[in-house]
Amino acid sequence: MSGDPPPTSSEAPGHVMEFKDYYKVLGVERSASDDEIKKAFRRLARKHHPDLSKATDAAQRMQEINEAYEVLRDPQRRAAYDQVGQGRRGGERFDPPPDWGSGFEFNGGPGDGFDAERYSEFFETLFGAAHRSRAQPHTGAHGFQSTRGQDHHARVTITLEDAFTGATRRINLHSPTLDAHGQVQLRERELQVTIPHGVRAGQQIRLAGQGAPGLAGGPPGDLYLEVHFEPHSRYRVDGRDLYVTLPVAPWEAALGAAVEVPTPSGTLQVNVPAGSQGGRKLRLKGRGLPCAEPGDLYAVLQVVLPPADSEKARALYRQMAGEMAFDARASQGETR
């Protein structure tokens, strides 16, 4: 155990992001067919392309149109976007749920010529993690050019306990496709997945041959499952490290004490140093995620005051107030 470590990036204040209404950008209804979306894109591109328009914001407007079309023209991205966008309006604050994309199966990534710098933070938050795979050509036994199937990507949400113990889980994936009328339909398939011991959030589990089928005898692509954790009622995950709140009584913080702290692998006893304040972090080395280089677990002290709910308790508080020369606001200096 040690004192406070440097603050981690995940403890910094969150960044406010605006939700983008891609249907509004293209001027189409949410029920628009694939053909209607293509026609809207072509019409707006002719109007706002920087080579054709003299408007000062033509380049920015065209970038927004391209981004909206990149999402809505693809059945997989459109289906996932529709799920996360239910009931939302353009411009409102947006914090994507941690499992927003779980269960949706994506192709390798945006189309040819994709440049991540041309797309907004909103787009990158939802779709930027997908790998930009490309079909690889192979030569068949008779000299015909065969093509390896595209790799597919999906998010899978697991419990923290699964990461500690490893597990075998059955998952359902939805693969969006277009029907004869250009509407998005979901095809479901079930897979059995082995969750490796010590897997971290953001890591990928590769299922060989579970991607798109190959062409002309080419091998199928692979399926990559990007791991995310369900929110836990007790622990917060930060990379390989875990954080847990440890309530202590005022006298335990002031005088020091040996207290029990819960960990995913069992309860341990830790020493709270005398003179500890709320917010102090006690480090339990190697008690984080059990990967190749195990993370640490930080017990964050929370000083809990006994309630003054009886005359005896109130008398004790009055005695402390009278006998202890303590000013809780002394560090603030003089007020003006």
N, C-alpha and C positions, 0 to 999 in steps of 0.2 A: 504493500500500500504506500501511497505517496500523497502529497498535497495536490493542489489544483494544477492540471495540465493546461497548455495553451488552449484557448477557445477554438472549437472546430467551425468550419464554414457553415455547417448545417445549423449552427446556433445563431447565425446572423439573421437580421430581419428579412422576411420574405419579400419577393419582388411581385408587384402588382402587374398583372397581364390582362389585356382586354380580349374578350371573346370576339371572334371574327365570324360574321354571318356571310358565308360564301354564296348562299342562294341570293341574298340581297345584292351582293357585288355583281353577280351575273344577271340580276333582274329576272329570276325564274322562281316558280313555286317549288316548295319542298317535294312535291309529287312529280316534278318534271321528269320526262323520259330522257334517256341518253341522247337521243336525236335532238331534243329541244335544248339540252345543255350545249351540245356542239354548235347549234345554230346561234345561240346567244353569244357564245364565245367568239365565233367568227364575226358576228355583227359588231361586237364591242372592240375587237381587235382592229377592224377596219377603221373604226372611229377614233381610237385612242393610241394607235401605234405611233411612237415618236417619229417615224419616217413619214407619217401621213398627217399627223396633227401638229399644229403650231402652239397648242396650249402649253403653258409653263409646267404643268403637273402631268404631262402626258406620260413620261417615263414611270413615275410613281403609280399612276392609274393603271398602266399596262402591267406593272409588276403585281398589283393586287388582282387583276383579272387573270393573269397566268397562274397565280397561286390558287385562286378559287377553282379554276378549271383543272388544275393538277389533282385536286382532291375529288371534285364531283365527277370527273370523267372516269375515275377508277372505282369499280364496284366495291372493292374491299375497303379502301380509305373512306369512301362515301358512307358505307354502312356503319363504320366505327365512328365517323364524325356525327352522323345522325343520332347515334346512341348518346354520345357525350353532350350533344347540343339540344337535347329535348328540353323545351321550355326556356331556352336561353335566347337573349337578344344581343345583337351586335353592339359592342362598346361597353357592355357591363363587365364587372370584375370577374375574372376567371381563374379558378384554382382547380386543375384537373384532378379528379379522384385518383388515388393511387392504383386502382384496378380498372381504370376506364376502358382499356383496350383488351382486357383479358377475354379469351375465347374467340377472338377474331384472327383469321389466318390471312397474312399479307404476302403478296409477291415480293421479289427481291428488293424493290425500292422504286423511286420515281424514275421516269423515263429517261432516254438518252439525252445528254446535254444538261442534266440536273446540276445545278450549282447552288449549294446550301446557302451561300451568302446572299442569294437573290430572294430568299424566302424569310418570312417573319419569324420572330421568336415563338409565336403561337403555333405555326406550322411545325417548327423544329421540336417543340415540346411534345406534340402529338405523334409526329411521324418520322422525326429525324433519327431515331435510334435504329430504324430498320436498316439492314445492310444493303448496299447497292450492288447486289449480285447481278451477273450477266450470264446468259446461256453460253456454254462452252462447246465448240464443235468437236466431234469425234468422227473418225473414218471407220465405217462399218467393214464387215468381213468381205463384202463384195465391192468395196471401193466407194459405196454411196456415202454421202456426207450426212452423218447423223448428228443430232443435237442433244446435249444434256439438258434435262428439264431444269426449270428455274428453281432456285431455293425459295422456300417459303419461311415466313417469320410469324411468330405469335407470342403474346405475353401469357405467362402462367403465374397465377397468384397462389402462394403456398403459405403455410403457417411457419412461424419461427421455430416451433418444435420440430417440424419436418427437416429444417436445415441442421438441427442439432443431432438428430438421430438417423437421418436418411429415411426414405419411404418409397413405396410404390403406390402411385395414384392413377386413377382413371380420369381423364379430362375430356371434355367435349369442346370441339372447335367448330366455329361457323365460318364457312368459306363463301363469301358473297359472289354471286354471278348475276348476269343480266338475262332476263327472260326474253321471249320473242317480241315483247312490247317495250323493251328497253328499261324495265323496272328491275330494281335490285331484289333478288331472292337469295335466301340463306340456305346453303347445303351443310348439313351437320355430319360430323364423323367423330367417333370415339377412339381414343388412344390410351394405351397403358404406358405410363412414364415412370422411370426410376429417378427419384430425387436424390442426388448424391449427398453424402454426409459432408457438411461444411460449406455448402453452396452459399454464395453471397448475392445480394440484390444486384441486378444488372448483369450477372453472368448468364451465359447461354448454355442450354442443354441441346446437344445435336442428336437428332433422330435420323440416321442415315436412310436414304431412299424414301422418305416420307414427304418429299416436296412434289413438285409438278412432274408428270410423266415425261420421259424423253421422246424425241421425234425420230422416226426412221431407225428405230432400234437403239437410240441413245439411252444412256442410263438415266434414271430419275434423279431429280434434285433432292436436297436434304431439307429437313424442317428444323429450324432453330427456335427454341423456346426461351424467351428472355424472362428471367426469374424476377418476380416482385413479391414482397412480403405483405401479408394482411396486417393491418394496424393491430398492435398488441395492447392489451389492457394494462400491462405492467412495464414493458420494456420499450425503449426507443432505440432503433437501429441507426448507426452512423458508420457506413462502410463495414469494417470488421468488428467495430466496437459496439457495446451495448450500454445504455444508460438506464438506471432505475432510481426512483425516488425512495429515500430512506428516512422515514419519520423518526425524530428523536425528541425526547423530553428536554426542557430547558436545562435541568441539572446534568443530564447526560452530555449535552453540548458544552456546558460550562466546566464540569469537573472531569469529563472523560468517562468512557464506559466501553464495555465489550457488549456489542449488540449483534443480533442475527440479521443477515441480509439474504433475500431470496436470489437465487441464480437459476438459470434453466436446467442446470445439472444438479441442483440440490441447494439446501440452505447452508451458508457458511457464517462463521463468526468473525467480525472485524472489530478493530479498536478505533473508537472515535476519540481523536486527540482532545485533550482539555483545551478550552478556549475556542472551540469550533463555532463558526457562524453558519446560518442557513445559506445554502448554495455551495458550500464546500464540497469538493469531489474527492472521494476515496477510491483509489485505483486498485482493482483486483486483477493482477496481471494474468493474461492467458485465459480469462473467464468469459471472453467474448465469443464470437463465432469460431467454431473449431475447424478453421481451414488450415492450409499448409503452414501459414504463419498466423497462429491464433490471435484474435483481437483481445482487447481488454474489456472489463466491465467497470463502469464508473458508478458508484453509489453517491447520489447527490443528496446532501443532508437537507432536511426540511424540519425546522424547529417548530414543534406543535405545542401551543400553550394549553395548560389545563383550564377547563371552564371555571369561571367564578360563579358557580351555580348553587353555592351554599354559604351560610354565614361564616363557617370555619374557613372555606376557601377564600372568601373575600377578606377575612381578617389576615390571612397569610399574605395576600397581595398588598394590603395596607401596611403590614409590617415590613415587607420588602421595600415598599416605596419610602417608608420613613427611615429605615436604617441603612439603605444602600445609596451611596452618593453616585447615582447613575443618571446620565442625560442621554437618552436615545438619539437626540438630534444634535449632539455636540459637534459632530463632524461637518454639519452644514454651516457652521460659522454664524456670525451675527446676521440677523434679518434686518432689512431696511423698510 
